[in-house]
Amino acid sequence: MANILLVDDVQMVRLALSTLLQESGHTVTEASDGKAALKAAGSDAFDIVVTDVFMPAMDGIELIRHLRESYPDLKIIAISGGGARQPPEFAINLASALGADVTMQKPMDNEDLLTTIDGLMRAAA
């Protein structure tokens, strides 16, 4: 099972995804924005980061850039439902270009997310 850093500014999204991941046997640490996620990444060894793209303080795009510089082997799943001025496709494409291993559009199918995480873990082994 994976040690996952879950980053989303919406508490209900974090709660739902954290519950899903924990019930599937994963260890989950939550962060509400990119700044909190970077702090957490510096204090624990995560296998996978699941991050929203649009967040306050530090968005997911900036987080991905920092994570790729500091933790090049860390697996990153970028998720987005779009922003106030950007469609989800824009955010997903930008996240992919900056180094996200996988991108998913919100709302995601729970089984697709779990299958993706399992695939990333198998590929890393």
C-alpha positions in Angstrom: 0.0 0.0 0.0 1.0 3.6 -0.6 1.9 6.5 1.7 -0.1 9.3 0.0 0.0 13.1 0.4 -3.5 14.4 -0.5 -3.7 18.1 -1.4 -7.0 19.9 -1.9 -8.3 23.2 -0.6 -11.9 21.8 -0.3 -12.3 20.0 3.0 -15.2 17.8 1.8 -13.1 16.6 -1.2 -10.2 15.8 1.2 -12.5 13.9 3.5 -14.1 11.9 0.8 -10.8 11.0 -0.9 -9.0 10.4 2.3 -11.7 8.0 3.5 -11.7 6.1 0.1 -7.9 5.8 0.2 -7.7 4.7 3.8 -10.4 2.2 3.4 -8.3 0.8 0.5 -5.4 0.3 2.9 -3.3 3.4 2.1 -1.8 5.8 4.6 -3.0 9.4 3.9 -1.7 12.8 5.0 -3.8 15.8 4.1 -2.8 19.3 3.1 -5.1 22.2 2.2 -2.7 23.9 -0.2 0.7 23.7 -1.9 2.6 25.4 0.9 1.3 22.9 3.5 2.0 20.1 1.1 5.7 21.2 0.6 6.1 21.3 4.4 4.6 17.8 4.7 6.8 16.5 1.9 9.9 17.6 3.7 9.0 15.7 6.8 7.8 12.4 5.4 8.6 10.0 2.5 5.5 9.8 0.3 5.0 7.4 -2.5 2.4 9.4 -4.3 1.0 13.0 -4.2 -2.6 13.5 -5.3 -3.0 17.2 -5.8 -5.8 19.5 -6.9 -4.6 22.1 -9.4 -6.5 25.2 -8.4 -5.9 26.2 -4.8 -5.1 29.4 -2.8 -1.7 30.2 -1.3 0.2 27.9 -3.7 -1.6 26.1 -6.5 -1.0 22.6 -7.7 0.9 23.8 -10.7 3.5 25.5 -8.5 3.5 22.5 -6.2 4.2 20.1 -9.0 7.1 22.3 -10.2 8.6 22.3 -6.7 8.1 18.6 -6.1 9.7 17.7 -9.4 12.8 19.8 -8.5 13.1 18.3 -5.0 11.7 14.8 -5.4 12.1 13.8 -9.0 11.0 10.2 -8.4 7.8 11.0 -6.5 4.7 10.0 -8.3 2.2 12.8 -8.8 -1.5 12.6 -9.8 -3.0 16.0 -10.6 -6.7 16.4 -10.4 -8.9 19.3 -11.5 -12.4 20.3 -12.1 -11.3 23.6 -13.6 -11.0 27.1 -12.2 -13.0 30.3 -12.3 -11.4 31.3 -15.6 -9.9 28.1 -16.9 -11.5 24.9 -18.1 -10.3 21.6 -16.6 -8.5 20.6 -19.8 -6.2 23.6 -19.5 -5.2 22.7 -16.0 -4.8 19.0 -16.7 -2.6 19.7 -19.8 -0.4 22.2 -17.9 0.0 19.8 -15.0 1.0 17.0 -17.3 3.5 19.3 -19.1 5.1 20.2 -15.8 5.6 16.6 -14.7 2.4 15.1 -13.3 2.6 11.3 -13.9 -1.2 11.1 -14.3 -3.9 13.7 -14.7 -7.6 13.2 -13.9 -10.6 15.4 -14.3 -13.0 15.9 -11.3 -15.3 14.3 -10.5 -13.3 11.1 -10.8 -14.5 7.6 -10.7 -13.2 6.1 -7.3 -12.2 2.9 -8.9 -10.2 4.7 -11.6 -8.3 6.6 -8.9 -7.6 3.4 -7.0 -6.5 1.5 -10.1 -4.2 4.4 -11.1 -2.6 4.4 -7.7 -2.1 0.7 -7.8 -0.5 1.0 -11.3 1.9 3.7 -10.1 2.9 1.6 -7.1 3.5 -1.5 -9.3 5.6 0.6 -11.8 7.7 2.0 -9.0 8.5 -1.4 -7.5 
